Amino acid sequence: MGFCSAFVKLTIMTKRVSITPAAEKVIDDLRGRFGELMFHQSGGCCDGSSPMCFEKGEFKIGSSDVKIGEVAGCAFFMSIDQFEYWKHTHLTLDVTPGRGSSFSLEIPMGIRFMIRSRLFTDEELQDLEPVEYFES
């Protein structure tokens, strides 16, 4: 009886955006009330540069946006211009007490989503998940 030792190298891509358990619980609550959700990383109006949660399709995505990943089953977008500054940065979606001044769905709950960030390591930069670009 022969033994075949074939190894398959599985590459696990490095995610550009992740989520804390606390933020995932808030998303589950919002999804129960509003249905499918999406995120867009605000580029500076209203609450500064904050992640904004919308009902899926309520924020128009176009050729000036890029999808950088998904968190808890929700697409996560940002503008291409902002992505150029942040493309070397891993983002973690979190939640904190306090009302923001945006149109994001969690604001009436007395909490707001926030981003924690760090630079990717050299190793992570080698295996980043691809981003998705859109046409208008």
C-alpha positions as a printed NumPy array, in Angstrom:
array([[  0.   ,   0.   ,   0.   ],
       [  1.52 ,   3.299,  -1.074],
       [  1.423,   6.572,   0.753],
       [  0.917,   9.797,  -1.153],
       [  2.131,  12.898,   0.595],
       [  0.887,  15.792,  -1.446],
       [  0.726,  19.104,   0.335],
       [ -1.5  ,  21.905,  -0.789],
       [ -0.482,  25.359,   0.29 ],
       [ -3.53 ,  27.335,   1.353],
       [ -3.039,  31.052,   1.374],
       [ -5.213,  32.925,   3.806],
       [ -5.454,  36.498,   2.676],
       [ -5.001,  39.288,   5.208],
       [ -8.238,  41.15 ,   5.805],
       [ -8.149,  44.932,   5.496],
       [-10.977,  45.434,   7.998],
       [-12.079,  43.43 ,  11.034],
       [-14.564,  43.863,  13.868],
       [-14.668,  43.627,  17.657],
       [-17.246,  41.389,  19.385],
       [-18.953,  44.489,  20.855],
       [-19.389,  46.065,  17.411],
       [-20.667,  42.763,  16.014],
       [-23.385,  42.679,  18.699],
       [-24.514,  46.175,  17.718],
       [-24.624,  45.148,  14.055],
       [-26.741,  42.113,  14.954],
       [-29.18 ,  44.389,  16.807],
       [-29.333,  46.891,  13.936],
       [-29.753,  44.117,  11.377],
       [-32.735,  42.832,  13.369],
       [-34.362,  46.262,  13.118],
       [-33.32 ,  47.411,   9.641],
       [-32.357,  44.325,   7.614],
       [-29.161,  44.162,   5.567],
       [-26.573,  46.834,   6.347],
       [-23.519,  48.465,   4.805],
       [-20.698,  50.71 ,   6.039],
       [-18.953,  53.685,   4.489],
       [-15.907,  55.224,   6.126],
       [-16.703,  58.928,   6.269],
       [-14.015,  61.176,   4.894],
       [-14.411,  64.096,   7.246],
       [-17.827,  65.743,   7.347],
       [-20.188,  65.518,  10.32 ],
       [-18.387,  63.347,  12.859],
       [-14.93 ,  63.608,  11.322],
       [-13.597,  60.442,   9.775],
       [-16.028,  57.888,  11.185],
       [-17.52 ,  54.628,   9.981],
       [-21.134,  55.206,   9.047],
       [-23.725,  52.395,   9.09 ],
       [-26.619,  52.51 ,   6.641],
       [-29.351,  50.219,   5.433],
       [-27.929,  48.386,   2.426],
       [-28.39 ,  50.583,  -0.638],
       [-29.197,  53.776,   1.322],
       [-25.737,  55.214,   0.618],
       [-24.928,  55.585,  -3.078],
       [-21.723,  53.778,  -4.025],
       [-20.071,  54.777,  -7.273],
       [-16.834,  55.034,  -9.193],
       [-15.287,  57.208,  -6.471],
       [-15.633,  54.403,  -3.873],
       [-13.856,  51.148,  -3.161],
       [-15.011,  48.102,  -1.185],
       [-12.224,  47.151,   1.209],
       [-13.904,  44.132,   2.779],
       [-16.786,  42.917,   4.896],
       [-17.526,  42.931,   8.618],
       [-20.232,  40.698,  10.092],
       [-21.661,  40.182,   6.607],
       [-21.788,  43.916,   5.816],
       [-19.845,  45.464,   2.94 ],
       [-17.367,  48.133,   4.052],
       [-16.568,  50.983,   1.637],
       [-14.501,  54.162,   1.55 ],
       [-13.659,  56.749,  -1.073],
       [-10.771,  55.92 ,  -3.394],
       [ -8.978,  59.128,  -2.379],
       [ -9.15 ,  58.194,   1.299],
       [ -8.117,  54.611,   0.524],
       [ -4.905,  55.931,  -1.063],
       [ -3.954,  57.337,   2.351],
       [ -5.132,  54.288,   4.319],
       [ -4.165,  51.398,   2.028],
       [ -1.285,  50.396,   4.312],
       [ -3.558,  50.384,   7.378],
       [ -5.6  ,  47.619,   8.986],
       [ -8.921,  48.922,  10.311],
       [-10.88 ,  47.44 ,  13.209],
       [-14.509,  48.464,  13.582],
       [-15.364,  49.04 ,  17.243],
       [-18.09 ,  50.8  ,  19.224],
       [-17.896,  53.335,  22.038],
       [-20.43 ,  55.064,  24.287],
       [-21.518,  58.545,  23.297],
       [-23.569,  60.112,  20.563],
       [-21.854,  61.031,  17.354],
       [-23.188,  63.723,  15.069],
       [-23.708,  61.647,  11.953],
       [-26.551,  59.914,  10.144],
       [-25.284,  56.455,  11.101],
       [-27.97 ,  54.029,  12.317],
       [-26.479,  53.395,  15.777],
       [-26.488,  57.064,  16.875],
       [-29.979,  56.978,  18.537],
       [-28.71 ,  54.074,  20.705],
       [-26.311,  56.451,  22.516],
       [-23.249,  54.767,  21.007],
       [-21.18 ,  55.236,  17.886],
       [-18.982,  53.123,  15.701],
       [-15.318,  54.03 ,  15.59 ],
       [-12.17 ,  52.791,  13.855],
       [ -9.03 ,  51.55 ,  15.535],
       [ -6.115,  51.337,  13.133],
       [ -2.594,  50.035,  12.809],
       [ -0.125,  49.683,   9.968],
       [  0.066,  46.304,   8.254],
       [  3.215,  44.301,   8.888],
       [  5.539,  43.595,   5.963],
       [  4.246,  40.007,   5.93 ],
       [  0.604,  41.115,   5.871],
       [  1.28 ,  43.479,   2.97 ],
       [  2.298,  40.45 ,   0.885],
       [ -1.14 ,  38.766,   1.16 ],
       [ -3.766,  41.515,   1.359],
       [ -7.298,  40.784,   0.217],
       [ -8.019,  42.591,  -3.029],
       [-10.328,  45.59 ,  -3.034],
       [-13.294,  46.042,  -5.383],
       [-13.655,  49.097,  -7.603],
       [-16.982,  50.187,  -9.117],
       [-18.126,  51.952, -12.255],
       [-20.936,  54.491, -12.203]])
